[in-house]
């Protein structure tokens, strides 16, 4: 499967979940995004660490 087809499937799944259970929507996101959001909220730089 290509990344585009996986993204389309994910969006289709979210649509199905939203239609069935409109009180809660589950959104999957990469852990890197969560780490960046946490660092942004704490005021830390969001840039990735450079590898040595």
C-alpha positions in Angstrom: 0.0 0.0 0.0 1.2 3.5 -0.8 1.2 6.3 1.8 -1.6 8.0 0.0 -3.8 4.9 0.1 -3.1 4.4 3.8 -4.1 8.1 4.4 -7.3 7.7 2.4 -8.2 4.5 4.4 -7.5 6.3 7.6 -9.8 9.2 6.6 -12.5 6.7 5.6 -12.2 4.9 8.9 -12.6 8.2 10.8 -15.7 9.0 8.7 -17.2 5.6 9.6 -16.4 6.0 13.3 -17.9 9.5 13.2 -21.1 8.3 11.6 -21.5 5.4 14.1 -20.4 7.1 17.3 -20.8 10.8 17.0 -19.9 11.4 20.7 -16.2 10.5 20.2 -13.7 10.5 17.4 -10.4 8.7 17.6 -7.6 10.3 15.7 -4.3 8.5 15.2 -1.2 10.6 14.8 2.5 9.9 14.8 4.3 10.1 18.2 6.6 12.7 16.7 3.7 15.0 16.3 2.7 14.5 19.9 6.3 15.2 21.1 6.5 18.3 19.0 3.1 19.6 20.4 4.3 18.9 23.9 7.6 20.7 23.3 5.7 23.7 21.7 3.3 23.9 24.7 6.3 23.9 27.1 8.1 26.6 25.1 11.0 24.4 24.0 12.3 24.5 20.5 10.5 22.2 18.2 13.3 21.5 15.8 14.5 17.8 15.7 17.8 17.0 17.3 20.8 16.7 15.0 22.4 13.3 14.7 26.1 13.2 15.5 
